[in-house]
């Protein structure tokens, strides 16, 4: 059995129908690239999720730990959050 790395933080980006159209898909790609370039493989992981059932607040994302949610965000808000939460 091989070991896998458990990240310090996980960013969940909704790319469901409404979120995807309102920037979720682009945010997912940007966040993955940012995490890989600035944080390495073990510090933060970015995961694409389907609908979170919060469509009226699209786009939405969540970062764990801390149960922090962003709605109707701009890319700079998410990238700042990725750097701030320990």
C-alpha positions as CSV (number, residue, x, y, z in Angstrom):
1,X,0.0,0.0,0.0
2,X,1.4,3.4,-1.0
3,X,1.1,6.5,1.1
4,X,-0.6,9.6,-0.2
5,X,-0.1,13.2,0.8
6,X,-2.8,14.9,2.9
7,X,-2.9,18.6,2.1
8,X,-3.0,21.3,4.7
9,X,-5.9,23.1,2.9
10,X,-8.5,22.0,0.3
11,X,-10.3,24.5,-2.0
12,X,-13.5,23.2,-3.4
13,X,-14.6,25.1,-6.5
14,X,-18.1,24.5,-7.9
15,X,-18.2,24.1,-11.6
16,X,-21.8,23.1,-11.9
17,X,-24.1,24.6,-14.5
18,X,-24.6,28.2,-13.1
19,X,-21.2,28.4,-11.3
20,X,-19.4,27.2,-14.4
21,X,-21.0,29.8,-16.6
22,X,-20.3,32.6,-14.1
23,X,-16.6,31.9,-13.8
24,X,-16.3,28.7,-11.8
25,X,-14.5,26.7,-14.5
26,X,-12.0,29.4,-15.1
27,X,-11.5,29.9,-11.4
28,X,-10.8,26.1,-11.0
29,X,-8.1,26.2,-13.7
30,X,-6.6,29.4,-12.2
31,X,-6.6,28.1,-8.7
32,X,-5.0,24.8,-9.6
33,X,-2.2,26.6,-11.5
34,X,-1.7,29.0,-8.7
35,X,-1.6,26.3,-6.0
36,X,0.9,24.2,-8.0
37,X,3.1,27.2,-8.7
38,X,3.0,29.0,-5.3
39,X,2.2,26.3,-2.8
40,X,3.6,23.0,-4.0
41,X,1.9,19.7,-4.0
42,X,1.2,19.1,-0.3
43,X,0.1,22.5,1.0
44,X,-3.1,23.1,-0.8
45,X,-5.3,20.9,-3.1
46,X,-7.9,22.3,-5.5
47,X,-10.9,20.1,-6.2
48,X,-13.5,20.6,-8.8
49,X,-17.0,19.9,-7.5
50,X,-20.4,19.6,-9.3
51,X,-23.4,21.5,-8.1
52,X,-23.4,22.6,-4.5
53,X,-27.0,23.6,-4.7
54,X,-26.2,27.3,-4.0
55,X,-27.0,28.5,-7.6
56,X,-28.4,31.8,-6.7
57,X,-25.0,32.8,-5.2
58,X,-23.0,31.6,-8.1
59,X,-20.1,31.2,-8.4
60,X,-19.3,29.6,-5.0
61,X,-16.3,28.0,-3.5
62,X,-15.2,26.7,-0.1
63,X,-11.9,26.3,1.6
64,X,-11.2,23.8,4.4
65,X,-10.3,23.8,7.2
66,X,-12.3,26.7,8.5
67,X,-15.4,26.1,6.5
68,X,-15.0,29.4,4.7
69,X,-17.3,30.0,1.8
70,X,-17.2,32.6,-0.9
71,X,-20.1,33.5,-3.2
72,X,-20.2,35.8,-6.2
73,X,-16.4,36.0,-5.9
74,X,-13.7,37.6,-8.0
75,X,-10.5,35.6,-8.7
76,X,-8.4,37.9,-6.6
77,X,-10.6,37.1,-3.5
78,X,-10.1,33.4,-3.9
79,X,-6.3,33.7,-4.4
80,X,-6.0,35.9,-1.3
81,X,-8.0,33.3,0.7
82,X,-5.7,30.6,-0.5
83,X,-2.7,32.5,1.0
84,X,-4.4,33.6,4.3
85,X,-6.0,30.6,5.8
86,X,-3.4,28.6,7.8
